[in-house]
Amino acid sequence: MAVKKQTVRDLKGLLDSQVMSAEHSEQISQVIKKFSVAITPHVMDTIGDAYHGAVAAQFVPSVLELTETPAESSDPIGDQNHSPLPGIIHRYEDRVLLNVVQTCAVYCRYCFRRENVGSGNAGLTPSQLNAALDYIRADENLWEVILSGGDPLTLSPRRLSHILCQLRDIGHVGIVRFHTRVPSVAPDKIDEALLAALKQYPAVYLILHINHPDELTPQVCEKLAMLADAGIPLLSQSVLLRNINDDVSTLTRLFRKLLVNRVKPYYLHHGDLAKGTGHFRTSIEHGQKLMKSLRGPVSGLCQPHYVLDLPGGAGKVPIGPQYLQTIGENRHTVEDVSGCSHLYTDDCLPDEADPLS
């Protein structure tokens, strides 16, 4: 009988799988003490012999993680400033994050919560979960609940069903969104039991974290088809990562392959200022040039929002390239996708007719 492959979680596993050199063992041990490691068998199979490839770079620890810059933080997007009780992050009026678990199937080396998630971290206790659900019940402005963490799809279908049934009974909650990497890193977890659990809520959306077209293996695509066929809307969020996906060709292949698998590109995140992640970040100017290069030659369906999650907790803002410049009252110059400038004069109604004025 074949031995079942296990998730790699320590230095021995990394060395045995030959995804790193023994000469860096001491430094990698220091990295592992600070930031958790988990690489699923599926990801190991995807890496294959490409130990220095785009997939390996996202999950295999590097000595570069020991280098920190002054701007980097343990809480780079200000989660703590918006957490009134365990499991709740309430940054926007109509939506709230419900972080049920603090563990993931894999640990991305650039994660903005990398110091708060890991195999040694517990999720919410039953009493903490009840308190979080009571918080959602009490605020009728909350229309959307986002299950994040950690990765909520690491929970059993039974626990997911329980949570979704609780949310279904809250009249003002319109949709439930999941942020997850599971379909692309542990596709075997996508089965009929999980689909049945997700259907407990009439409007569930899955936001899939996928950064490179090589992650969309045949097995992953098969599971995405199961989810889409079950009527679950699929969107993606990717992180712009230096030397991994920060070129037009890779992003084009990624976004097109996602769409072919019925996944709408939703967000392209600029890298967060998490500790030890400077080697992954590009400049904002580089990201804007990439987005400008995609506009026009690549289908509009392929265009995600290029966003920055502001340090301190002020939220996400779009930071894509600008095409319009105001040069006078109701007069603008607009740059087209070929770089040519056009004058646009807006014959608009008087300001007093504007309901926003």
C-alpha positions, 0 to 999 in steps of 0.5 A: 500500500502506498504511503499517504503523502503528508503536508510538509511543516518543518525543516526535515520535510523541506530537506527530504522533499529537496525543495531547499538546500541543506546549506541554508538549514540554520537560517531557514530554522530561524524563519520557521520559528517566526513564520509557520510553514505548510505545503500540501502534497498537491502543492508539492506535486505542482512544484515538481522539479521546478524548485525555483519556480513561481509556485515554490517561491510562494510557499517554500521559506527563504532566508530573505524573510529574515530581512525586515524594513522599518515600514513593515509591521505585524499588523500591516492593514490595521486589523487590530484597530477594527476588532471589537471582539475576537473573530470580528474585524469591522472596517466597513459599514455594511460588511464584517470579517468573521475570522473563525480559524487561525490556520490554513492548508498552506502558509503563503510566505508574503501573508499579511497575517503571517504572525497571527496564523499557524498550526499552533493557533486556535480558532474561536471557542464556541462561546467566542463564536456565539459572541461574534454571531451575536455582534452580527445579529445586533448590527442591522447595517451588516449586509455581508459577512466575509469568512476569512482567517486563516482559511475557513474551508479548512473547517469540516462541512459539519462546522461550516453548515452550523455557521451558515445556518446561523447566518441564514437566520439573520434577516439583514445578512444578504450574502456570505463571502469566503476567502480561501486558497483551499481549491487551489492548494488542497483540491481533494477537500472539494467534495459533495459534503462541502458543496452541500454545506456551502448551499446552506446559504442561498447567496454564497460567494467564493473568492479564490486566492490564486497568483500564477497560472501554474496553480490551475492544474487539471485537478484544480480546474476539475474542482472549480468546475464542481463549484461553478456547476453547483451555482456558487459564484467564483471570483479571484484575488491575487497578490502582485509578487515580484519575479512571480507574476509581475509581468504582462504575459503571466498576468494575462495567462492567469486572468484568462485561465481563471475566466475559462474556469468561470472565475472572475478576476476581482482584486490584484493586491499590491503587496502588504507591508508584512514583516520579512516580505520586502523581496516580494513587493514591487513598486506601485508605479510598476503595478500601474504600468502593468495594469495599463498594459493590460487595458485594451489588448486584454478582455475587460473581463480579465481586468481586476481592481488593482488595490492597496490596503492602506497601513493602519486600517483605513481600508482598500483603495483602487490605485490603478492608472489614471486616464482622465485629467481635468483642465477646466470647468467640465473640460477634460483630457482623456488618454485612450488605451493607445496613449493618445490624448482626447479632449472631452467637454461635459455638457452637464446639468447645473450643480444644484441639480446634483443630488450629491452636491 
